[in-house]
Amino acid sequence: VPLGVFWSLILGLVWLHLLEVPDPSVVPHYQAGVVAFGLSAIIELLGEPFWVLAQAHLFVRLKVIAESLSIVSKCILTVTLVIIYPHWGLYIFSLAQLLYVSVLVMCYVIYLVMFLGSPEATKKSFPVARVKALLPSYVEDESFVNWKEARLTWSFFKQSFLKQILTEGERYVMTFLNVLNFGDQGVYDIVNNLGSLVARFIFLPIEESFYVFFAKVLERGKTAKDQKQDDVAMAANVLELLLKLVLLIGLTITVFGYAYSQLALDIYGGSMLSSGTGPNLLRCYALYVLFLAVNGVTECFTFALMCKEEVDRYNFVMLALSFIFLCLSYFLTHWYGSVGFILANCFNMGIRIAHSTHYIHHYFRDSTHRPLAGLLPSPALLLLYTLSAVLTAASEVLFCCDKGWISRLIHISTGALCLAASLVTMFCTETKLIHFVRSQ
């Protein structure tokens, strides 16, 4: 928390005095927005110990309820204020963000205060008995700093910092180098937010939950031969089915996203979004979602098992990758506009997937398990995806999107039929995956 306060102050001053500030007549209350978002980061850090405790003990329902309540509260406040006080500008989004983090932290605090000391906690042999134990304290019979854990924490901090650059790097290039004007940044943000809905609501929860699963089933830093073989078999089976699941979701979005990007943007934002660079951006993002899907699962397995030395080695790889990614973002944006950012992200994800799959292949090399087979869908399904891509692309050319609602409905019906055929084929050919989804 003290570090959070320090960095919020420093970065707040940078955003207010060193970077370009938008025209107050166009974007009012910018300064208040910067302060509010810095404050919200500090509030969220206050709830971090509770979040970590809930994650470690698989309180999945708490996580779902807390995040759902927070998002719903934020959305209701945003919509209400936009309708009643539209002239408030950034005040609206600042207040909504503060409400979001406050509700999120309060949900975790209230639940754990009620849970600690309860019969259920005693039954589960919960390691914390009182709320006071979650606050910073000095224990006499222990050293002030556990250096082994501190070094591992430092390694993960460096990795998180580099992952932040790789995940949000295009925003820093936009902010510091002004490669896009504010209008183009707005269109990019809208498309980015629409495109990342699947990643946020499906892939991220899968990645977070199964990171904890793999970390609990297998022991960090040990080879597959040195683990319990039943645990290795279970982890390999789950990893294979997870890879198959996210791959099929990603392929479905890529195939159908290409032909329906323009229509989606036209329905969502009218001709302002569907006539410019928006459709090409969303088409590229549909491809990027496929990379995101595979990378999330492969990295969650890799990071759950890497020892400190392997994490440090990977940090060097990520350092080089961060530099290449930022340079690539800058040059591709000059050549292709905002589409260049998504192409640079695809390259970045491709390299990370290659590293993670190499680690997984090496980890299971001496065993009979081949979880990477999950990245190979059935030939029948691949053929149907190819046919669907051709048919929906032809349908877009013939019927979308300025030929009236009848043509649009024909285009939508074509996609619905192709999607239905793909799902039926999936149910028939991927029976093991369907059973996994139903049971888990």
C-alpha positions in Angstrom: 0.0 0.0 0.0 2.8 2.5 0.8 4.4 1.7 -2.6 0.9 2.2 -4.2 0.6 5.6 -2.7 4.1 6.5 -3.8 3.6 5.4 -7.4 0.1 7.0 -7.6 1.6 10.3 -6.7 4.5 10.1 -9.0 2.6 8.8 -12.0 -0.3 11.3 -11.3 2.2 14.2 -11.6 3.5 12.7 -14.8 0.0 12.4 -16.4 -0.9 16.0 -15.2 2.3 17.9 -16.0 4.5 16.0 -18.5 2.0 14.4 -20.9 -0.4 16.1 -23.3 -3.5 17.2 -21.5 -6.7 17.3 -23.6 -8.6 20.5 -24.2 -10.9 21.2 -21.2 -13.7 22.3 -23.5 -13.7 18.9 -25.1 -12.7 16.7 -22.2 -13.6 18.5 -18.9 -12.4 17.5 -15.4 -9.3 15.6 -16.7 -7.3 16.5 -13.6 -10.0 15.2 -11.2 -10.1 12.0 -13.3 -6.3 11.4 -12.9 -6.6 11.9 -9.1 -9.7 9.6 -8.8 -8.1 6.7 -10.7 -4.9 7.0 -8.6 -7.0 6.8 -5.5 -9.0 3.8 -6.8 -5.7 1.9 -7.3 -4.8 2.5 -3.7 -8.2 1.4 -2.4 -7.9 -1.8 -4.6 -4.5 -2.5 -3.0 -6.1 -2.4 0.4 -8.2 -5.4 -0.5 -5.4 -7.4 -2.1 -4.6 -9.6 0.9 -8.2 -10.6 1.1 -8.3 -11.4 -2.7 -5.1 -13.5 -2.4 -6.5 -15.4 0.5 -9.8 -16.1 -1.4 -7.9 -17.2 -4.5 -5.5 -19.5 -2.6 -8.5 -21.3 -0.9 -10.6 -21.5 -4.1 -13.4 -19.2 -2.9 -14.7 -19.1 -6.5 -18.3 -18.1 -5.6 -17.0 -15.1 -3.5 -15.0 -14.0 -6.5 -17.9 -14.2 -8.9 -20.3 -12.5 -6.6 -17.9 -9.7 -5.6 -16.9 -8.9 -9.2 -20.5 -9.1 -10.5 -21.8 -6.7 -7.8 -18.9 -4.3 -8.5 -19.4 -4.3 -12.2 -23.2 -4.0 -11.9 -22.8 -1.1 -9.4 -20.3 0.7 -11.7 -22.6 0.3 -14.8 -25.7 1.5 -13.1 -24.0 4.6 -11.7 -22.3 5.3 -15.1 -25.6 5.0 -17.0 -27.6 7.0 -14.4 -25.1 9.9 -14.3 -24.6 10.0 -18.1 -28.4 10.4 -18.6 -28.9 12.9 -15.7 -25.7 14.8 -15.7 -23.9 14.4 -19.1 -22.0 17.6 -18.6 -20.0 16.1 -15.7 -17.7 14.4 -18.2 -14.9 12.5 -16.6 -16.4 13.0 -13.1 -18.9 10.3 -14.1 -16.3 7.6 -14.9 -14.1 8.6 -12.0 -17.0 8.2 -9.5 -18.0 4.9 -11.1 -14.4 3.6 -10.8 -14.3 4.6 -7.2 -17.6 2.8 -6.5 -16.4 -0.3 -8.4 -13.3 -0.7 -6.2 -15.0 0.2 -3.0 -17.8 -2.4 -3.5 -15.1 -5.0 -4.6 -13.0 -4.5 -1.5 -16.0 -4.4 0.9 -17.4 -7.7 -0.5 -14.1 -9.5 0.3 -13.7 -7.8 3.7 -17.3 -8.4 4.9 -17.2 -12.1 3.7 -13.9 -12.9 5.4 -14.8 -11.0 8.6 -17.9 -13.2 8.8 -16.1 -16.3 7.7 -13.1 -16.1 10.1 -13.8 -17.9 13.4 -17.0 -19.5 12.0 -17.7 -23.3 12.4 -17.1 -23.7 8.6 -13.6 -22.1 8.9 -12.8 -24.4 11.8 -14.0 -27.4 9.9 -11.8 -26.5 6.9 -8.8 -25.8 9.2 -8.5 -22.3 7.8 -5.0 -20.9 8.6 -6.2 -17.5 9.7 -8.4 -17.2 12.8 -8.8 -13.4 13.2 -8.9 -10.4 10.9 -6.0 -8.9 12.9 -3.8 -11.6 11.5 -4.3 -10.1 8.0 -2.9 -6.8 9.0 0.9 -6.1 8.9 2.6 -7.3 12.1 6.0 -8.3 13.4 6.4 -11.9 14.7 9.1 -12.3 17.3 10.2 -15.9 16.5 10.4 -15.2 12.7 12.8 -13.1 10.7 11.5 -9.7 9.6 11.9 -10.7 5.9 11.6 -14.3 4.5 14.4 -13.8 1.9 13.5 -16.9 -0.1 9.9 -15.7 -0.6 11.2 -12.1 -1.1 13.5 -13.2 -4.0 10.6 -15.1 -5.6 8.3 -12.1 -5.1 10.9 -9.8 -6.7 11.1 -12.2 -9.7 7.4 -12.2 -10.1 7.3 -8.4 -9.8 9.8 -8.0 -12.6 7.7 -10.5 -14.7 4.5 -8.6 -13.9 6.1 -5.3 -14.9 7.2 -6.8 -18.3 3.8 -8.5 -18.8 2.2 -5.1 -18.2 4.3 -3.6 -21.0 3.5 -6.5 -23.3 -0.3 -6.4 -22.4 -0.8 -2.6 -22.4 2.2 -1.5 -24.3 0.3 0.0 -27.2 -1.4 2.4 -24.7 2.0 3.7 -23.6 3.1 4.2 -27.2 -0.2 6.1 -27.8 0.2 8.2 -24.7 3.9 9.1 -24.8 4.6 9.2 -28.6 1.2 10.6 -29.9 1.1 8.3 -32.9 -2.7 8.5 -33.0 -4.9 11.6 -32.5 -7.6 11.5 -29.7 -10.3 10.6 -32.2 -8.5 7.5 -33.5 -7.6 6.6 -30.0 -11.3 6.7 -29.1 -12.3 4.4 -32.0 -9.4 2.0 -31.0 -10.6 2.0 -27.4 -14.2 1.2 -28.4 -13.1 -1.7 -30.6 -10.6 -2.9 -28.0 -13.2 -2.9 -25.3 -15.7 -4.8 -27.5 -13.1 -7.3 -28.7 -11.8 -8.0 -25.2 -15.2 -8.8 -23.7 -14.7 -12.5 -24.4 -11.1 -12.4 -23.0 -12.3 -10.7 -19.8 -15.4 -12.8 -19.2 -14.3 -16.2 -20.4 -10.6 -16.6 -20.8 -9.4 -14.6 -17.7 -11.5 -16.5 -15.2 -10.4 -19.8 -16.7 -6.7 -18.7 -16.6 -7.0 -17.5 -12.9 -8.9 -20.5 -11.7 -6.7 -23.2 -13.4 -3.5 -21.4 -12.4 -4.5 -22.1 -8.8 -5.5 -25.7 -9.8 -2.1 -26.5 -11.4 -0.2 -24.9 -8.6 -2.0 -27.1 -6.0 -1.9 -30.4 -8.0 1.8 -30.2 -9.1 4.7 -29.0 -7.0 6.6 -26.0 -8.4 10.2 -26.6 -9.6 9.9 -30.4 -9.8 10.0 -32.4 -13.0 7.1 -34.7 -14.1 9.1 -37.8 -13.1 9.5 -36.4 -9.5 5.7 -35.7 -9.0 3.0 -38.2 -8.1 2.1 -39.8 -11.4 -1.7 -39.7 -10.7 -1.4 -35.9 -10.3 0.7 -35.6 -13.5 -1.9 -37.6 -15.4 -4.8 -35.5 -14.0 -3.0 -32.2 -14.8 -2.1 -33.4 -18.3 -5.7 -34.4 -19.0 -7.1 -31.1 -17.7 -4.5 -29.1 -19.7 -5.3 -30.9 -22.9 -9.1 -30.4 -22.6 -8.6 -26.7 -21.5 -6.4 -26.1 -24.6 -9.1 -27.7 -26.8 -11.9 -25.6 -25.2 -10.2 -22.2 -25.6 -8.9 -23.1 -29.1 -12.4 -23.9 -30.3 -13.9 -20.7 -28.7 -11.0 -18.7 -30.3 -11.5 -20.3 -33.7 -15.2 -19.7 -33.6 -14.7 -16.0 -32.8 -12.0 -15.6 -35.5 -14.0 -17.3 -38.2 -17.3 -15.5 -37.6 -15.8 -12.3 -36.3 -14.2 -11.6 -39.8 -17.6 -11.5 -41.6 -19.7 -9.9 -38.9 -17.4 -7.1 -37.6 -18.8 -4.4 -39.8 -22.4 -5.4 -39.0 -21.7 -5.5 -35.2 -20.1 -2.0 -35.2 -22.9 -0.6 -37.4 -25.5 -1.9 -34.9 -23.5 -0.8 -31.9 -22.3 2.7 -33.0 -23.8 3.5 -36.5 -21.9 4.6 -39.5 -19.3 6.6 -37.5 -17.8 3.2 -36.4 -18.6 1.0 -39.3 -17.4 3.2 -42.1 -13.9 4.0 -41.0 -11.1 1.8 -39.7 -13.4 0.2 -37.1 -14.3 -2.9 -39.1 -10.7 -3.8 -40.0 -9.7 -3.2 -36.4 -12.3 -5.6 -35.1 -11.5 -8.2 -37.8 -7.8 -8.1 -36.7 -9.0 -8.3 -33.0 -11.0 -11.4 -33.8 -7.7 -13.1 -34.9 -6.0 -11.7 -31.8 -8.6 -13.3 -29.6 -7.4 -16.7 -30.8 -3.9 -15.9 -29.7 -5.2 -14.6 -26.4 -7.1 -17.8 -25.8 -4.2 -20.2 -26.3 -1.7 -18.0 -24.5 -3.8 -17.7 -21.4 -4.0 -21.4 -20.7 -0.4 -22.3 -21.8 1.0 -19.5 -19.6 -1.1 -20.3 -16.6 0.3 -23.9 -16.6 3.9 -22.6 -17.2 3.8 -20.0 -14.5 2.3 -22.4 -12.0 5.3 -24.7 -12.3 8.3 -22.5 -13.0 10.9 -22.3 -10.2 12.6 -19.0 -9.3 15.6 -19.6 -11.7 13.2 -20.4 -14.6 11.1 -17.3 -13.8 14.3 -15.1 -13.9 15.4 -16.6 -17.2 12.0 -16.0 -18.7 12.2 -12.4 -17.4 15.2 -11.8 -19.7 13.2 -13.2 -22.6 10.3 -10.9 -21.8 12.7 -7.9 -21.5 13.9 -8.4 -25.0 10.4 -9.1 -26.2 9.1 -5.9 -24.6 11.6 -3.8 -26.4 10.8 -5.5 -29.8 7.1 -5.2 -29.1 7.3 -1.4 -28.4 9.4 -0.8 -31.5 7.1 -3.0 -33.6 4.0 -1.1 -32.3 5.6 2.2 -33.2 6.6 1.3 -36.7 3.5 -0.8 -37.6 1.3 2.1 -36.4 3.1 4.5 -38.8 2.5 2.0 -41.7 -1.0 0.6 -40.9 -2.5 3.1 -38.4 -4.2 1.6 -35.4 -4.4 -1.8 -37.0 -0.6 -1.9 -36.4 -1.1 -2.1 -32.7 -3.2 -5.3 -33.0 -0.7 -6.9 -35.4 2.1 -6.1 -32.9 0.1 -7.8 -30.2 -0.4 -10.9 -32.3 3.3 -11.1 -32.8 3.9 -10.7 -29.1 1.4 -13.4 -28.2 2.8 -15.7 -30.8 6.3 -15.6 -29.2 4.8 -16.1 -25.7 2.8 -19.1 -26.9 5.9 -20.6 -28.6 7.8 -20.3 -25.3 5.0 -21.8 -23.2 4.4 -24.7 -25.5 8.1 -25.5 -25.6 8.1 -25.5 -21.8 5.0 -27.9 -21.7 6.5 -30.2 -24.4 9.8 -30.4 -22.4 7.9 -30.9 -19.1 6.0 -33.9 -20.4 8.8 -35.2 -22.7 9.7 -38.2 -20.5 6.0 -39.2 -19.8 3.3 -40.8 -21.9 1.1 -37.7 -21.7 0.8 -35.3 -24.7 -1.5 -32.4 -23.6 -0.5 -30.2 -26.5 -2.6 -32.6 -28.7 -5.5 -30.3 -27.4 -4.3 -27.7 -30.0 -5.4 -30.1 -32.8 -9.1 -30.0 -33.5 -10.8 -32.7 -35.5 -10.4 -32.6 -39.3 -14.2 -32.5 -39.8 -14.4 -29.4 -37.6 -11.5 -27.7 -39.3 -13.2 -28.3 -42.7 -16.5 -26.9 -41.5 -14.8 -23.8 -40.1 -13.1 -23.2 -43.5 -16.4 -23.6 -45.3 -18.1 -21.3 -42.8 -15.4 -18.6 -43.3 -15.9 -18.7 -47.1 -19.7 -18.7 -46.9 -20.0 -15.9 -44.4 -17.4 -13.7 -46.2 -19.3 -14.1 -49.5 -22.5 -13.3 -47.6 -21.0 -10.1 -46.2 -20.0 -9.0 -49.8 -23.5 -9.7 -51.2 -25.8 -8.7 -48.3 -24.0 -6.3 -45.9 -24.3 -3.7 -44.7 -26.0 -0.9 -46.7 -28.6 -2.9 -48.6 -31.4 -2.7 -46.0 -32.6 -4.9 -43.1 -33.8 -7.8 -45.3 -30.3 -8.3 -46.6 -28.8 -8.0 -43.1 -31.2 -10.7 -41.9 -30.1 -13.0 -44.7 -26.5 -12.3 -43.7 -27.2 -13.1 -40.1 -29.2 -16.2 -41.0 -26.2 -17.5 -43.1 -23.9 -17.1 -40.1 -26.5 -18.7 -37.7 -26.7 -21.8 -39.9 -22.9 -22.1 -40.2 -22.5 -21.6 -36.5 -25.2 -24.3 -35.7 -23.5 -26.7 -38.1 -20.2 -26.1 -36.4 -21.7 -26.7 -32.9 -23.3 -29.9 -34.0 -20.1 -31.1 -35.5 -18.3 -30.1 -32.3 -20.8 -32.1 -30.2 -20.3 -35.2 -32.4 -16.5 -35.1 -32.7 -15.3 -33.7 -29.4 -17.2 -35.9 -27.0 -14.4 -36.0 -24.4 -14.4 -32.1 -24.3 -18.2 -31.9 -24.0 -18.1 -34.3 -21.0 -15.4 -32.1 -19.4 -17.4 -28.9 -19.8 -20.5 -30.5 -18.5 -18.8 -32.0 -15.4 -16.5 -29.0 -14.6 
